[in-house]
Amino acid sequence: MALPHPKEDQAYWDVSVLEAGHLVLPRESVIDNAQKDERRRLPVLSFLLRHSKTNQTFMFDLGIRKDWPGTIPPAKVEWHERLQLEIEVPQDALTSLAAGGLSPADINHICLSHLHFDHIGDPDPFTNATFILGQDSRDILLDGYPINPESPYPSDIVPNERTRYIPNDDPRWSPLGPFPRAIDWAGDGSLYIVDAPGHMPGHVNALVRTSPDGGWIFLASDSAHDRRLLHGQSSIACHPSFGCVHIDVTATEAHIARIRQLMEIERVRVVLAHDVEFYEEFGGTDAYLPGKLQSL
């Protein structure tokens, strides 16, 4: 289960958190032992990474865009209404970048963990960025709205000419710690894209080296929507009215079990995309841009 040891003069990434909206939803929709009618305000987190040697910038997820109501396909609107979802965007990722003295043009790479509206943000201003997605995301976009009027995903989320889909048969996939499939994206052992099956097709996580001597952060996106799932205190909900937030519950449970194994390794911080506990500890601190999250 060990992670790769640092090399001499090991490269790493500084990680800054970005405020990117909030969601309020029934807890019954994500965990099986929530109290009836329990609702919780969840953060929507985006992350800015800066390479220690090249100064390349890499964003993981873009959160919710401020003008989201006019960008949601009808099929997704219906799902939001059924889930009784409340959405707040006092500050989006673009505003958070500006508060840290950066513009979208300063971003070199953007990895979208998956295609749900609260992760794709507004990609249009990022005119210099290469977008990175799991291969299965491509098939969803090819059949997206309005090509398919029933699709909950807009077909024009990312610019085709600057989007790289990681093939499912890419020879670079190899085991990493508890995970069967990961790619050394930077080629220097500093950033790994991790296959994260279960939530939806194309879902990926990121394991980021945060120091030259052994610190890591695991950006788990929507692998779980509540830390109680990571600690085995709750199970994934499949609600009679709300349904299930994961397409494949069995695969998601297996991936969560691997994240639990990862959490047993020293100096690894695991953060969910909607991590209430992380937000309560670090919200408003120097972990947010223009500051950075201190490595374990």
Secondary structure as UniProt FT lines:
FT   TURN            8..9
FT   STRAND          13..26
FT   HELIX           27..29
FT   TURN            32..33
FT   TURN            36..37
FT   STRAND          39..51
FT   TURN            52..54
FT   STRAND          57..60
FT   TURN            66..67
FT   HELIX           68..71
FT   HELIX           74..83
FT   STRAND          86..88
FT   HELIX           93..99
FT   TURN            100..101
FT   HELIX           104..106
FT   STRAND          109..111
FT   HELIX           117..120
FT   TURN            124..125
FT   TURN            127..128
FT   STRAND          130..134
FT   HELIX           135..142
FT   TURN            146..147
FT   TURN            149..150
FT   TURN            155..156
FT   HELIX           160..162
FT   STRAND          163..166
FT   TURN            168..169
FT   TURN            171..172
FT   STRAND          174..176
FT   TURN            177..178
FT   STRAND          179..184
FT   STRAND          191..195
FT   TURN            197..198
FT   TURN            201..202
FT   STRAND          204..209
FT   TURN            212..213
FT   STRAND          216..221
FT   TURN            222..223
FT   HELIX           227..230
FT   TURN            231..232
FT   TURN            240..242
FT   HELIX           249..263
FT   TURN            266..267
FT   STRAND          268..272
FT   TURN            273..274
FT   HELIX           276..282
FT   TURN            283..284
FT   TURN            286..287
FT   TURN            289..290
//
